[in-house]
Amino acid sequence: MTSERRSPSPEFTVDDDGGRPLITSSGQTNKYRPGQVVYLVVSGSTQREGPYKIATPAGQGNYTLCFADGSQAKNGAAVDESLMRDAP
């Protein structure tokens, strides 16, 4: 069994005409997935930190990070995806 959390089911609506249910919006999509390797951009510099793995999505474009061995990085703080870059 995996430790990844599944995202909640998308919202759906049923038309008043008795038609079939349909998905109107799939909600927010995540740019990164758990296990994906990223680097962090150091503010005001061309340097980067990492590599880190995406541990979990933390909502609204934020993620918690971990090291390759699975131990928590950044004290478990959520990091904004705008500060991340894909690892080559």
QUIFEN-V934241 format. One record per residue. N is the residue number from 0. SS is DSSP state (H for helix, E for strand, C for the rest). D_LAST is the distance of its C-alpha to the last C-alpha in Angstrom with 2 decimals. Layout:
<<N:SS:D_LAST> <N:SS:D_LAST>>
//
This chain:
<<0:C:28.84> <1:C:25.60> <2:C:25.39> <3:C:23.50> <4:C:25.80> <5:C:26.58> <6:C:26.84> <7:C:30.44> <8:C:32.03> <9:C:32.11> <10:E:35.38> <11:E:37.78> <12:E:41.18> <13:C:44.29> <14:C:46.20> <15:C:49.85> <16:C:50.96> <17:C:50.18> <18:C:47.21> <19:C:44.28> <20:C:41.73> <21:E:38.60> <22:E:35.32> <23:E:35.46> <24:E:32.16> <25:C:29.26> <26:C:28.66> <27:C:25.54> <28:C:22.24> <29:C:19.30> <30:C:15.97> <31:C:14.29> <32:C:15.69> <33:C:16.69> <34:C:14.42> <35:C:11.16> <36:E:8.75> <37:E:8.60> <38:E:9.42> <39:E:12.88> <40:E:14.11> <41:C:17.22> <42:C:20.12> <43:C:21.61> <44:C:19.02> <45:C:15.89> <46:C:14.80> <47:E:12.66> <48:E:13.51> <49:E:11.86> <50:E:10.03> <51:E:12.32> <52:E:12.99> <53:E:14.89> <54:E:18.43> <55:E:20.52> <56:E:20.97> <57:E:23.62> <58:E:24.87> <59:C:24.81> <60:C:21.06> <61:E:20.90> <62:E:19.26> <63:E:20.01> <64:E:17.40> <65:E:17.66> <66:C:16.48> <67:C:15.31> <68:C:19.07> <69:C:19.88> <70:C:21.77> <71:E:21.92> <72:C:19.97> <73:H:21.50> <74:H:24.87> <75:H:24.02> <76:C:24.03> <77:C:22.54> <78:E:19.73> <79:E:19.52> <80:H:16.52> <81:H:16.98> <82:H:15.80> <83:E:12.40> <84:E:9.04> <85:E:6.32> <86:C:3.81> <87:C:0.00>>
//
